Structures are given as C-alpha cells and as structure tokens.
C-alpha cells in the first residue's frame, strides 16, 4: 500500500511527498485496521471463515465503504488542525467519499475470491478462524 500511495503522491500529486506519512496512516493503516476489526467477526462462523460468496461480498462492500469514510474523517481532522475551516472540510470530504461507489466495490471485488480459494487450498487456515501464517 505504501508503494501505491507513493506513486499517487508522485505521479498524481495527491497530497505530495510532505503528506505521505499522513496518507499512509489514513489510507493504508487505518482503513485496513477498521476493515479487519469489523469484517472478521462478521465473516467467522463456528470458528471458521464463511465460504458464502454473497456474505463475503456484502461484508467487504460495507466495511470497504466504512473504512473509506474513516480515512476521510481522519484526513478532514488533520486538515482542520492545519487551520482549514471544519465547516468546509468535513462536508466536502465526507460528501465526496460517501458517494464514491468505486471505493466499496473495489474492496468487495478484491475480497471475494481470496476467502474461498484459501479455504479450498488450505482448509486448516479457515478451520481455526485465523489466516495461516
């Protein structure tokens, strides 16, 4: 994820090099943590990951959207700390990211295939409710 954010900063000038640490935290660490903390309990049934593709897709979509919103809130808070008005920053950031279906659909598309594939290739990974290490 750090490589993606660095490429985004250099090529697309999204935040730039100066804001890369904040972007890595907001988009890389916080989103993964929020998604994992919320998705894991919803995907584990009887101490094993579910193989129900619809459930995986719905959970991935919902947690993907929520994690993007958390990143938008964190970024907004950081912008407010740099003396931008909260009344402008929060509605702008949250409004744009709330209506951005590509964020949650991308998470769902990326999350659906690995779970059943992991369960088929390595059943012990899904039996204990935790990924293999």
Buried (B, 14 or more C-beta within 10 A) or exposed (E): EEEEBBEBBEEEEEBEEEBBEBBBBBBBBBBEEBBEEBBBEBBBEEEBBBBBEEBBBEBBBBBBBBBBBBBBBBBBBBBBEEEBEEEEBBEBBBEEBEEBEEBBBBBBBEBBEEBBEBBEEEEEBBEEBEEEE
